[in-house]
Amino acid sequence: MKLILALTLLCLYQLIEAKPADPTPPEHGSGWEEHKKQHGLKLSDDEEGVRKGHFLKADAIIKAHNAAGHKSKLAHNHLSHMSEAEKKVLRGARPPKESRSDEIEISERCDDNINVADSLDWRNVNGTDYLAPIQNQGQCGSCWTFSATASLESRWAIKHNGNVPKLSEQNIVDCCHAGSSSRSGCKGGWYWDAWDYVASEKGFSVGPITGKNPAGLPKNSIGQDYLSTYPYTAEAGTCKFSGKNWGAYSWYYNTKGSQYSRSASHSIAKKFSISI
């Protein structure tokens, strides 16, 4: 549960509106000219000095950190030439226009007798990696889909011996629309709606994922497609989920945490979380 909440909060508070970065970032010592070339920067003489100043400030922080012997390493990315004020605008959760009529209650059930480590690196738990690679959401306001997807991927891996399925955020962007709406998945959303969508299928709808609409609901199968079969474009598009290439699925539970059969009523399944 703590892993799921951590992944969720990480995404909700980092909305990056920029072009997708090069999948192979430059080395931390790359110079200003290389940075401009990689990111296609065309700057006026006046802007050149300002942007270079931001870059050199970031470069000094990167070099100092990497020289200090930390386990983590820093490197330049597409934000290195931006001011702090510009980067601040790109952060924060963006709520969807629609609001849910039913209330979401999250509860944790803990056993005080269980000994838990003070820290845990999910990239290497007894030699097993439970995390998918880092991604860039680009200019699309889709952090909610990355939050929900990363949590489902890791939860699936925990339940299936470290087999991390790389799932499609674009599947959620294009297809997850509450009620009969057809709003753009690039304009914000909530991770619980994404889980509701993944758990829903024709004849059984979870949460507000109901009815027929331009997004192609109700879908013919539970599940979320693989990224390899439904690649990310950073733009809202037409739903292409077929039910033939799903890599993982989510489930539901009632208010007391007990699972019901797929024939349970929609009212019973309002309270939802990942339960695999």
Secondary structure, DSSP 8 states (H G I E B T S, - for coil): -HHHHHHHHHHHT----S----SS---TT--HHHHHHHTT----HHHHHHHHHHHHHHHHHHHHHHHTT-SS-----TTTTS-HHHHHHT-S----SS--SS---------TTS---S---TT-BTTB---------TTSB-HHHHHHHHHHHHHHHHHTTT----B-HHHHHHH--STT----TTB---HHHHHHHHH-BTTB--TT--S--TT--S-SSSSEEBTTTS---SS-------SSSEEE------TTS----TT--TTGGGS-----
